Amino acid sequence: MLQEDLQNIFRQVFEDETLVINDEMTAKDVEKWDSLSHITLILEVEKFFGLKLKNSEIARLKRVADLKKLVAKHKPELA
């Protein structure tokens, strides 16, 4: 399931096994979410789901929901 997979990626990237993501979550809601960890997050999402996101798509990401929609756009079977 997309939600669970993303949550596992977030937990790995931010090194927090208790982290629970929700659609409205932004970088402001996660203490370790800075520009460097954002790049790591995107790279891990791309690797896990086997996709390549465009820079213009990445630049529009503001919330977890945006990331979920973007992954689902590239991998409709996960929606």
C-alpha positions in Angstrom: 0.0 0.0 0.0 1.3 3.4 -1.0 0.7 5.0 2.5 2.6 2.3 4.3 5.5 2.2 1.8 5.9 6.0 2.0 5.7 5.9 5.8 8.5 3.3 5.9 10.6 5.4 3.6 10.0 8.5 5.8 10.9 6.5 8.9 14.2 5.4 7.3 15.2 8.8 5.9 14.4 10.7 9.1 15.6 7.9 11.4 12.4 7.8 13.4 10.6 4.5 13.7 7.6 6.3 15.4 7.0 8.8 12.7 3.5 8.7 11.4 2.8 10.6 8.1 -0.5 12.2 7.1 -1.6 14.0 4.0 -1.2 17.4 5.4 2.3 16.9 6.8 5.0 19.3 5.5 8.7 19.8 6.2 7.8 22.1 9.0 6.2 19.1 10.8 9.4 16.9 10.9 12.3 18.2 12.8 15.0 16.6 10.6 13.3 17.5 7.3 15.7 20.0 5.7 16.8 20.6 2.1 19.4 17.8 2.2 17.0 15.2 3.8 14.4 16.3 1.2 16.7 15.2 -1.6 17.4 12.0 0.2 13.7 11.4 0.6 13.0 12.0 -3.1 15.9 9.7 -4.1 14.6 6.9 -1.8 11.1 7.3 -3.2 12.4 7.1 -6.7 14.5 4.0 -5.9 11.8 2.2 -4.0 9.1 2.7 -6.6 11.4 2.5 -9.7 10.6 5.9 -11.1 12.3 9.1 -12.1 10.7 12.4 -11.1 11.2 15.6 -13.0 12.7 18.6 -11.3 9.6 20.6 -12.0 7.4 17.9 -10.3 9.7 17.8 -7.3 9.6 21.6 -7.0 5.8 21.6 -6.6 5.8 19.2 -3.7 4.6 20.9 -0.5 2.8 18.2 1.5 2.8 14.4 1.8 -0.4 14.3 -0.2 1.4 15.9 -3.1 4.1 13.2 -3.0 1.4 10.5 -2.8 -0.4 11.9 -5.9 2.8 12.2 -7.8 3.9 8.6 -7.1 0.3 7.5 -8.0 0.5 9.5 -11.3 3.7 7.6 -12.3 2.5 4.3 -10.8 -1.3 4.2 -11.2 -1.5 0.7 -9.9 -0.5 2.1 -6.5 -3.4 4.6 -6.3 
